[in-house]
Amino acid sequence: MRLGVFALFLTLMNVTVAKTESLVLGGGCFWCTEAAYQLLPGVKSVVSGYAGGTTSNPSYEEVCSETTGHAEVIRIKFDPAEISLVKVLAYFWDIHDPTTLNRQGGDVGTSYRSIILYADEAQKLAAEKSLAEAQKSFGALIVTQLAPLEKFWPAEDYHQDYFAKHPNQGYCQMVIAPKIRKLEHKLGK
């Protein structure tokens, strides 16, 4: 009842509440994908985590052991009034190499696989269409896994906003920073 009254109040005050959608993607190291998506206009939040595996609430160490089946992923929340799902997916193909199986650069293993975890049939169809369109731009076969999202597990706090918090760390300087500069240039920032 209280929620209905609040919604009526907002309507009477001509206030709109921004609607967000979410999508879970893995494109190698979640520090890289998180930093890349934080640049994208219309993205409201990015959370690093784990998905696609068999263990409940896995730890980073368990995922790195390659025994849980999880991938390092990010959950993106975006405002569809500002950016479409089509554009969120199109950006995915720019931020990593979807043609390398279970690896991104020096990061090797199934936890670094390219994966799109869809929440519903609409996301599945959009992902399939985006993959088919992206394939036209790649010389090699895209090996990105498409799978239903069963559960997203947020990563430990120290992984969240990693690049922003540790820009001078070696991996950030050598791997993430050059990628971010390239994406900023592409986005006109």
DRENNU-169573 format. One line per field, with one value per residue (C-alpha): residue number from 1; x, y, z; residue in one letter. Coordinates in steps of 0.25 Angstrom, whole numbers, plus 5000, padded with zeros to 4 digits. Layout:
N
seq: [NUM,...]
east: [X,...]
north: [Y,...]
up: [Z,...]
type: [A,...]
***
This chain:
189
seq: [1,2,3,4,5,6,7,8,9,10,11,12,13,14,15,16,17,18,19,20,21,22,23,24,25,26,27,28,29,30,31,32,33,34,35,36,37,38,39,40,41,42,43,44,45,46,47,48,49,50,51,52,53,54,55,56,57,58,59,60,61,62,63,64,65,66,67,68,69,70,71,72,73,74,75,76,77,78,79,80,81,82,83,84,85,86,87,88,89,90,91,92,93,94,95,96,97,98,99,100,101,102,103,104,105,106,107,108,109,110,111,112,113,114,115,116,117,118,119,120,121,122,123,124,125,126,127,128,129,130,131,132,133,134,135,136,137,138,139,140,141,142,143,144,145,146,147,148,149,150,151,152,153,154,155,156,157,158,159,160,161,162,163,164,165,166,167,168,169,170,171,172,173,174,175,176,177,178,179,180,181,182,183,184,185,186,187,188,189]
east: [5000,5011,5018,5006,5004,5018,5017,5004,5012,5023,5013,5006,5019,5023,5035,5040,5048,5060,5058,5070,5073,5085,5094,5105,5117,5131,5142,5154,5159,5148,5157,5158,5144,5139,5148,5144,5129,5130,5134,5121,5110,5097,5104,5100,5108,5117,5120,5131,5127,5126,5116,5114,5119,5115,5119,5110,5117,5131,5143,5154,5163,5153,5150,5165,5167,5159,5150,5137,5134,5131,5136,5141,5129,5123,5108,5105,5093,5089,5078,5071,5067,5081,5088,5081,5084,5089,5100,5104,5106,5113,5123,5126,5133,5142,5147,5153,5157,5145,5153,5162,5157,5158,5168,5170,5185,5193,5181,5178,5167,5152,5150,5155,5146,5137,5123,5109,5100,5086,5074,5063,5059,5060,5074,5077,5072,5079,5092,5091,5088,5100,5109,5105,5107,5121,5126,5126,5137,5146,5155,5155,5143,5136,5137,5128,5119,5104,5097,5086,5089,5086,5093,5102,5112,5118,5133,5140,5141,5155,5152,5141,5146,5160,5166,5160,5166,5180,5184,5198,5198,5207,5195,5187,5198,5202,5189,5177,5182,5186,5172,5165,5173,5169,5154,5154,5159,5149,5138,5143,5147]
north: [5000,5010,5007,5010,5023,5027,5024,5032,5044,5043,5043,5055,5062,5059,5051,5039,5029,5024,5010,5001,4988,4979,4970,4960,4959,4953,4957,4952,4959,4966,4978,4981,4979,4987,4999,4999,4999,5010,5019,5016,5027,5022,5011,5014,5003,4992,4981,4970,4956,4941,4934,4921,4911,4901,4905,4915,4928,4924,4932,4938,4927,4916,4922,4924,4909,4906,4896,4903,4906,4921,4932,4946,4954,4968,4972,4985,4993,5003,5012,5008,5022,5026,5014,5002,4987,4987,4997,4991,4978,4984,4991,4977,4973,4985,4983,4969,4958,4949,4939,4934,4922,4923,4934,4949,4953,4946,4942,4928,4918,4916,4927,4937,4932,4941,4939,4946,4942,4946,4948,4945,4942,4956,4957,4944,4948,4961,4954,4944,4956,4964,4952,4949,4964,4965,4952,4960,4968,4957,4949,4937,4930,4937,4927,4935,4926,4929,4924,4927,4934,4925,4933,4945,4945,4958,4958,4962,4976,4978,4975,4986,4998,4992,5001,5013,5010,5004,5012,5011,4996,4988,4980,4993,5001,4990,4984,4992,5007,5005,4999,5010,5021,5014,5013,5027,5032,5023,5029,5043,5046]
up: [5000,5004,4991,4983,4990,4988,4973,4972,4979,4969,4957,4963,4965,4950,4955,4947,4953,4944,4940,4939,4932,4935,4927,4931,4922,4923,4915,4922,4935,4942,4946,4931,4927,4939,4936,4921,4924,4934,4922,4915,4915,4921,4929,4944,4951,4949,4959,4957,4961,4957,4949,4940,4950,4960,4973,4982,4986,4981,4985,4976,4980,4977,4963,4960,4963,4951,4959,4960,4946,4948,4939,4944,4940,4942,4944,4937,4941,4930,4926,4913,4911,4910,4904,4897,4900,4885,4888,4901,4894,4882,4892,4897,4884,4885,4899,4897,4887,4886,4877,4887,4895,4910,4910,4909,4907,4918,4926,4923,4927,4927,4937,4926,4916,4907,4911,4911,4921,4917,4927,4918,4904,4899,4904,4897,4884,4885,4888,4877,4867,4873,4872,4857,4854,4861,4854,4841,4846,4851,4843,4853,4859,4871,4882,4892,4900,4901,4913,4923,4935,4947,4958,4959,4971,4974,4976,4988,4992,4988,4974,4972,4965,4964,4953,4959,4973,4968,4955,4958,4961,4951,4944,4943,4937,4927,4923,4927,4925,4910,4907,4915,4907,4894,4898,4903,4889,4882,4891,4889,4903]
type: [M,R,L,G,V,F,A,L,F,L,T,L,M,N,V,T,V,A,K,T,E,S,L,V,L,G,G,G,C,F,W,C,T,E,A,A,Y,Q,L,L,P,G,V,K,S,V,V,S,G,Y,A,G,G,T,T,S,N,P,S,Y,E,E,V,C,S,E,T,T,G,H,A,E,V,I,R,I,K,F,D,P,A,E,I,S,L,V,K,V,L,A,Y,F,W,D,I,H,D,P,T,T,L,N,R,Q,G,G,D,V,G,T,S,Y,R,S,I,I,L,Y,A,D,E,A,Q,K,L,A,A,E,K,S,L,A,E,A,Q,K,S,F,G,A,L,I,V,T,Q,L,A,P,L,E,K,F,W,P,A,E,D,Y,H,Q,D,Y,F,A,K,H,P,N,Q,G,Y,C,Q,M,V,I,A,P,K,I,R,K,L,E,H,K,L,G,K]
***
